[in-house]
Amino acid sequence: MLTKEELPACPVATHDLFSNGVHLVENGLGCAVCVSGTIAAHNNDKVRFVPFEPKKTSGCVLIWKKNSVLSVPVTLFIQQLTML
């Protein structure tokens, strides 16, 4: 585990796709916070995943506008999710 002193000073930014942010990390231009498993698709030795201690957890939700007209694929998707 890295100590506070070992962490480099990193610029603060946001990204919606880790594949965009990973290039900055690979070149030493920043650090990224991501979900475990995201980094697995980027096989290289310039980037590593260091989990938070203590472990952080998060949930997710899916919302949509009430009484809105939904396409058939969206309706089927929601039906599949509600069956889980």
Z-matrix of the N, CA and C atoms (Angstrom, degrees):
N
C 1 1.453
C 2 1.522 1 109.15
N 3 1.317 2 116.81 1 137.42
C 4 1.456 3 121.58 2 179.32
C 5 1.518 4 110.64 3 -78.05
N 6 1.316 5 116.04 4 140.89
C 7 1.460 6 119.89 5 174.07
C 8 1.524 7 108.46 6 -87.29
N 9 1.315 8 116.13 7 167.40
C 10 1.463 9 120.75 8 -179.86
C 11 1.528 10 110.76 9 -58.88
N 12 1.323 11 116.74 10 -36.54
C 13 1.460 12 121.24 11 -179.60
C 14 1.529 13 112.26 12 -69.45
N 15 1.331 14 117.69 13 -27.85
C 16 1.460 15 121.66 14 -178.67
C 17 1.526 16 113.18 15 -81.16
N 18 1.322 17 116.80 16 -18.69
C 19 1.463 18 119.91 17 -179.16
C 20 1.519 19 110.28 18 -72.84
N 21 1.319 20 117.46 19 130.23
C 22 1.466 21 119.64 20 177.86
C 23 1.524 22 110.33 21 -73.87
N 24 1.328 23 116.13 22 154.27
C 25 1.463 24 120.26 23 173.69
C 26 1.528 25 106.64 24 -71.76
N 27 1.313 26 116.88 25 122.60
C 28 1.468 27 121.30 26 -175.25
C 29 1.518 28 110.56 27 -120.21
N 30 1.329 29 116.53 28 142.80
C 31 1.462 30 118.64 29 173.38
C 32 1.527 31 110.11 30 -67.01
N 33 1.312 32 116.16 31 153.60
C 34 1.461 33 120.84 32 179.96
C 35 1.522 34 108.92 33 -102.19
N 36 1.321 35 116.14 34 128.47
C 37 1.459 36 122.41 35 178.48
C 38 1.524 37 107.62 36 -153.36
N 39 1.301 38 116.82 37 172.72
C 40 1.463 39 120.89 38 175.37
C 41 1.524 40 109.00 39 -122.76
N 42 1.325 41 115.26 40 156.99
C 43 1.462 42 120.74 41 176.29
C 44 1.515 43 108.54 42 -150.39
N 45 1.334 44 116.99 43 148.12
C 46 1.464 45 118.99 44 177.28
C 47 1.514 46 111.71 45 -100.47
N 48 1.293 47 118.19 46 -16.91
C 49 1.461 48 121.18 47 177.91
C 50 1.520 49 108.22 48 -124.64
N 51 1.323 50 115.67 49 122.43
C 52 1.461 51 118.78 50 -178.99
C 53 1.522 52 111.32 51 -60.55
N 54 1.330 53 116.86 52 -31.52
C 55 1.467 54 119.64 53 -179.14
C 56 1.529 55 111.55 54 -62.37
N 57 1.335 56 118.14 55 -24.15
C 58 1.465 57 120.47 56 175.22
C 59 1.523 58 110.86 57 -77.92
N 60 1.317 59 116.50 58 -45.16
C 61 1.457 60 121.06 59 -177.95
C 62 1.516 61 114.10 60 -72.80
N 63 1.331 62 117.50 61 -26.02
C 64 1.462 63 120.55 62 -175.75
C 65 1.526 64 111.62 63 -63.72
N 66 1.318 65 118.28 64 -28.66
C 67 1.465 66 120.52 65 179.38
C 68 1.532 67 111.10 66 -65.76
N 69 1.321 68 117.06 67 -37.56
C 70 1.463 69 120.32 68 175.77
C 71 1.519 70 110.40 69 -65.29
N 72 1.325 71 116.45 70 -43.30
C 73 1.462 72 121.40 71 179.66
C 74 1.528 73 110.20 72 -63.68
N 75 1.323 74 117.11 73 -45.42
C 76 1.470 75 121.66 74 -179.75
C 77 1.526 76 112.22 75 -57.13
N 78 1.323 77 116.44 76 -33.35
C 79 1.457 78 121.06 77 -177.46
C 80 1.523 79 113.18 78 -96.65
N 81 1.340 80 116.31 79 13.56
C 82 1.456 81 120.44 80 175.99
C 83 1.509 82 114.57 81 72.75
N 84 1.327 83 117.46 82 21.19
C 85 1.458 84 121.20 83 -177.66
C 86 1.516 85 113.17 84 -99.66
N 87 1.316 86 118.07 85 7.72
C 88 1.450 87 119.65 86 179.23
C 89 1.507 88 112.63 87 172.42
N 90 1.312 89 114.71 88 177.02
C 91 1.460 90 124.00 89 174.91
C 92 1.520 91 106.20 90 -123.08
N 93 1.304 92 118.07 91 151.23
C 94 1.465 93 121.24 92 -179.16
C 95 1.517 94 109.83 93 -125.13
N 96 1.308 95 115.78 94 143.77
C 97 1.460 96 122.35 95 172.29
C 98 1.519 97 105.57 96 -105.83
N 99 1.324 98 116.67 97 125.22
C 100 1.461 99 120.12 98 -176.91
C 101 1.524 100 109.88 99 -146.46
N 102 1.303 101 115.20 100 170.05
C 103 1.457 102 122.63 101 178.11
C 104 1.526 103 108.92 102 -77.61
N 105 1.314 104 116.16 103 141.61
C 106 1.465 105 120.99 104 177.79
C 107 1.523 106 110.14 105 -54.80
N 108 1.319 107 117.07 106 136.39
C 109 1.454 108 121.83 107 -178.97
C 110 1.516 109 112.75 108 98.95
N 111 1.326 110 117.51 109 -22.27
C 112 1.460 111 121.18 110 179.58
C 113 1.515 112 110.94 111 -61.94
N 114 1.302 113 115.88 112 -39.67
C 115 1.462 114 121.09 113 -174.95
C 116 1.520 115 112.51 114 -75.18
N 117 1.323 116 118.20 115 -16.35
C 118 1.468 117 121.82 116 -176.72
C 119 1.527 118 112.25 117 -59.24
N 120 1.308 119 117.63 118 -28.73
C 121 1.465 120 121.16 119 -178.83
C 122 1.524 121 112.34 120 -76.05
N 123 1.319 122 116.97 121 -10.60
C 124 1.463 123 121.46 122 -177.65
C 125 1.522 124 109.09 123 -112.69
N 126 1.317 125 116.05 124 83.80
C 127 1.459 126 121.25 125 -178.50
C 128 1.519 127 110.72 126 -78.96
N 129 1.309 128 116.54 127 99.85
C 130 1.457 129 121.07 128 170.37
C 131 1.518 130 108.37 129 -158.69
N 132 1.306 131 115.81 130 162.79
C 133 1.457 132 119.59 131 -176.19
C 134 1.524 133 112.93 132 -93.25
N 135 1.334 134 117.82 133 6.93
C 136 1.458 135 120.98 134 178.13
C 137 1.527 136 112.13 135 -88.55
N 138 1.324 137 116.85 136 -16.61
C 139 1.462 138 121.92 137 -175.05
C 140 1.516 139 109.09 138 -125.59
N 141 1.322 140 116.76 139 138.15
C 142 1.460 141 120.30 140 176.04
C 143 1.519 142 109.40 141 -139.59
N 144 1.316 143 115.12 142 155.12
C 145 1.458 144 121.80 143 179.06
C 146 1.520 145 108.34 144 -99.16
N 147 1.326 146 117.05 145 126.56
C 148 1.460 147 122.69 146 177.19
C 149 1.524 148 106.77 147 -120.52
N 150 1.339 149 118.51 148 111.06
C 151 1.468 150 120.23 149 -177.88
C 152 1.528 151 111.95 150 -69.50
N 153 1.323 152 115.43 151 151.37
C 154 1.462 153 121.16 152 175.51
C 155 1.517 154 109.74 153 -70.16
N 156 1.313 155 116.31 154 145.20
C 157 1.458 156 122.75 155 172.24
C 158 1.512 157 106.93 156 -126.46
N 159 1.305 158 120.97 157 122.90
C 160 1.462 159 126.65 158 -2.00
C 161 1.529 160 110.46 159 -71.46
N 162 1.313 161 114.56 160 161.32
C 163 1.458 162 122.32 161 -177.34
C 164 1.529 163 110.88 162 -58.30
N 165 1.321 164 116.20 163 135.80
C 166 1.471 165 122.93 164 176.78
C 167 1.523 166 108.45 165 -106.10
N 168 1.310 167 117.35 166 137.98
C 169 1.459 168 120.81 167 178.40
C 170 1.523 169 109.55 168 -123.89
N 171 1.305 170 115.11 169 158.53
C 172 1.452 171 121.14 170 -178.96
C 173 1.519 172 109.15 171 -149.88
N 174 1.296 173 116.60 172 150.32
C 175 1.457 174 121.55 173 174.72
C 176 1.519 175 108.62 174 -111.16
N 177 1.303 176 116.43 175 172.21
C 178 1.460 177 119.04 176 177.03
C 179 1.523 178 108.68 177 -139.50
N 180 1.304 179 115.00 178 156.25
C 181 1.459 180 121.32 179 -179.78
C 182 1.519 181 108.87 180 -135.05
N 183 1.306 182 115.70 181 159.61
C 184 1.460 183 122.08 182 174.53
C 185 1.521 184 106.69 183 -122.65
N 186 1.314 185 116.72 184 126.60
C 187 1.467 186 120.39 185 -179.78
C 188 1.527 187 109.19 186 -126.69
N 189 1.316 188 115.25 187 154.60
C 190 1.459 189 120.70 188 175.03
C 191 1.515 190 107.75 189 -149.70
N 192 1.317 191 116.07 190 159.56
C 193 1.456 192 122.32 191 -176.87
C 194 1.521 193 110.10 192 -67.67
N 195 1.324 194 115.61 193 129.68
C 196 1.460 195 122.24 194 -179.77
C 197 1.529 196 110.49 195 -63.76
N 198 1.325 197 115.47 196 139.31
C 199 1.466 198 123.41 197 177.31
C 200 1.533 199 113.74 198 61.10
N 201 1.310 200 117.64 199 24.52
C 202 1.465 201 119.31 200 177.12
C 203 1.528 202 109.64 201 -89.99
N 204 1.317 203 116.15 202 155.97
C 205 1.459 204 121.44 203 178.19
C 206 1.528 205 107.42 204 -81.29
N 207 1.323 206 116.03 205 120.86
C 208 1.460 207 121.20 206 -177.85
C 209 1.521 208 109.97 207 -109.42
N 210 1.304 209 115.99 208 146.52
C 211 1.465 210 119.77 209 177.14
C 212 1.527 211 109.16 210 -69.04
N 213 1.311 212 116.30 211 163.00
C 214 1.469 213 121.17 212 179.17
C 215 1.529 214 110.98 213 -59.04
N 216 1.339 215 119.95 214 -46.82
C 217 1.469 216 118.82 215 179.07
C 218 1.531 217 113.19 216 -60.42
N 219 1.334 218 117.02 217 -39.78
C 220 1.465 219 119.89 218 178.87
C 221 1.521 220 110.19 219 -65.85
N 222 1.317 221 117.40 220 -42.85
C 223 1.463 222 121.59 221 178.15
C 224 1.522 223 111.05 222 -59.60
N 225 1.324 224 117.26 223 -45.39
C 226 1.468 225 121.17 224 178.51
C 227 1.525 226 111.32 225 -64.58
N 228 1.323 227 116.57 226 -39.09
C 229 1.460 228 121.10 227 178.29
C 230 1.526 229 110.52 228 -61.41
N 231 1.318 230 117.01 229 -46.63
C 232 1.467 231 121.35 230 179.40
C 233 1.522 232 110.47 231 -64.02
N 234 1.321 233 117.54 232 -40.83
C 235 1.467 234 120.53 233 177.39
C 236 1.524 235 111.03 234 -60.39
N 237 1.322 236 117.12 235 -42.67
C 238 1.468 237 120.82 236 179.03
C 239 1.527 238 110.87 237 -63.93
N 240 1.320 239 116.62 238 -40.94
C 241 1.465 240 119.90 239 -179.75
C 242 1.519 241 112.00 240 -66.40
N 243 1.318 242 116.81 241 -38.93
C 244 1.465 243 119.11 242 -178.22
C 245 1.522 244 112.00 243 -71.84
N 246 1.331 245 117.22 244 -14.63
C 247 1.470 246 120.47 245 177.28
C 248 1.527 247 111.90 246 -84.55
N 249 1.320 248 118.26 247 -12.11
C 250 1.470 249 121.22 248 -178.24
C 251 1.510 250 111.89 249 -69.58
